[in-house]
Amino acid sequence: MKKPVIQFENYSFQYHSQTAPTLQNINLTIYEGEKVLIIGPSGSGKSTLGHCLNGLVPFSYKGKVSGSVKISGEVPKDIFSLSKKVGTVLQDPDGQFIGLTVAEDIAFALENDCTPKDEMVARVADVAKLVEIETHLDASLHQLSGGQKQRVSLAGVMVDDVEILLFDEPLANLDPATGKYAIELIDRIHQDTNKTIVIIEHRLEDVLHCPVDRVIVIDDGRIISDTTPDELLASTVLEKCALREPLYVKAAKYAGCEITEEMQPAHLDTFEITSCREQLHNWFSGVSIPTGREKNEPILELRGINFGYKPGQQTIHDVSFSIGKGEMVSIVGKNGAGKSTLSKLICGFEKPSAGTIYYRGKEISDDTIKERAERIGMVMQNPNHMISKGMIFDEVALGLVIRGVPEAEMKERVLETLKICGLYPYRNWPISALSFGQKKRVTIASILVLQPEVIILDEPTAGQDFRHYTDIMEFLVELNRRGVTIVMITHDMHLMLEYTPRAIVIAGGRKIADDTAVNVLANPAIIAEANLKETSLYDLAIKVGIKEPKQFVDRFIVYDREVRQQWQ
């Protein structure tokens, strides 16, 4: 029988700054060699549960504790001793780096332990090979892609030979194909080392790409489900908690199929859907096809844009496209493809070496950043790059204060925007008390409150649970209906499908496609070149013999939107 390595008994925790416990009466045992996924809505307590595993709670984040927690049979005494048992890979790898090169960063823990140099070099080489980063040992950390940075972080905790690996939203900043590879890498390490693995993540379907022993669902500080993936997907737990089910499962449920554990729904390849074939065909025939929008005059146009951060090193190659007034468009592609660089060029943070940018038909090459900001709002991917105030209300109000908006109007606009972004309960909080996902919502609110004509959002839903994702996106849709043009840089393929009829695909600094979102994800060549990921809806349609899989995807998107708009 496997020994327990993580044991919570009647465990509760309440932060000093909170009036109610974040975790309530947690009873949980995780055994040696298990791979466990923890999911739950934002604010449910899942991140706090992770902090209990690595010692941040209660040794760094103070609060009231009752009950007990044991790691490898012992009550944790301090963070240092616990770090020898639990290795944590953060969702933002940059916040975890110490060294200047890959090898230096991996070796940091060994240096702290005064490991002899020969042994250190050998252990760094071994763990680098295990995570497939051995060819970059001399590279600067800042030159790495998002996926490579994550592998370095993983190597840095594995080099100490920890018993437990804790992943805090490992997919948050990765493009779809790299995220898929990350899940495969975690699975291979699990098989090769038999370490206990705990994953905290919003994206259930992506994690279930590889087998998971158990899924633990947390809501309102309590464990409400602890079961196998197949049993969970056959239940109504995810729906009750407003968590996103795998899209192929949701489609089957919309068609009226009864999902059972025996159907093995945890992965599309194993999903026994034969009994539901007729119901899926009937449902497909009964849902209307969305109609396309009329094209409006261009509000933003790029012609022949070239750019490089260093002389002789081109980042953007002859990119041209136009975006119509009132459009909602996705820009997609792998990490490092040049998507964020394009947004910097549009906003004036960088100047192209060749080519021209037009706004409402007028060249804006000589406009200042401030002049462009009056019409084009930009929400950056990393919220820490935007936040400059200590309090949430002050941060969201800052742009209005600078523009001299009267106090009464400013307060009304700020509070309304905070409500829409799910931040109203925290309006008087310090920003330092927020999670990464909550900080993201603050930066979105600080731009939305200014009411620009064009909003560019870099990964607007990264780190958001399904309900907050929906709240933010439906608000953007409402802005779009009023004529605001929305441009989203995203790795979320469902967001692209659901909210943007059109997708511009960037690979290697070049535009390789400009088409409907469905057509992009139905093109294997584009998917491969841009590190995208096919949608399981398309694969489900093919599996049950639907001859128009693209239309099946479109109809699901329309139906799903209508259902979820009832939340609003």
Secondary structure as UniProt FT lines:
FT   STRAND          4..15
FT   TURN            16..17
FT   STRAND          23..31
FT   TURN            32..33
FT   STRAND          35..39
FT   TURN            42..43
FT   HELIX           46..54
FT   HELIX           56..59
FT   STRAND          63..71
FT   TURN            72..73
FT   HELIX           79..83
FT   TURN            84..85
FT   STRAND          86..89
FT   HELIX           93..96
FT   HELIX           102..112
FT   TURN            113..114
FT   HELIX           117..130
FT   TURN            131..132
FT   HELIX           134..136
FT   TURN            137..138
FT   HELIX           141..143
FT   HELIX           146..158
FT   TURN            159..161
FT   STRAND          164..168
FT   TURN            170..173
FT   HELIX           176..193
FT   STRAND          196..200
FT   HELIX           204..207
FT   TURN            208..209
FT   STRAND          214..219
FT   TURN            220..221
FT   STRAND          222..227
FT   HELIX           229..233
FT   HELIX           237..240
FT   TURN            241..242
FT   HELIX           247..254
FT   TURN            255..256
FT   HELIX           261..263
FT   TURN            265..266
FT   TURN            268..270
FT   HELIX           274..276
FT   HELIX           277..286
FT   STRAND          298..307
FT   TURN            311..312
FT   STRAND          316..324
FT   TURN            325..326
FT   STRAND          328..332
FT   TURN            335..336
FT   HELIX           339..347
FT   STRAND          354..359
FT   TURN            360..361
FT   STRAND          362..363
FT   TURN            365..366
FT   HELIX           369..373
FT   TURN            374..375
FT   STRAND          376..379
FT   HELIX           383..385
FT   HELIX           392..402
FT   TURN            403..404
FT   HELIX           407..420
FT   TURN            421..422
FT   HELIX           424..426
FT   TURN            427..428
FT   HELIX           431..433
FT   HELIX           436..448
FT   TURN            449..450
FT   STRAND          454..458
FT   TURN            460..463
FT   HELIX           466..481
FT   TURN            482..483
FT   STRAND          485..489
FT   HELIX           493..499
FT   STRAND          502..507
FT   TURN            508..509
FT   STRAND          510..516
FT   HELIX           517..521
FT   HELIX           524..530
FT   HELIX           536..543
FT   TURN            544..545
FT   HELIX           549..564
FT   HELIX           565..567
//
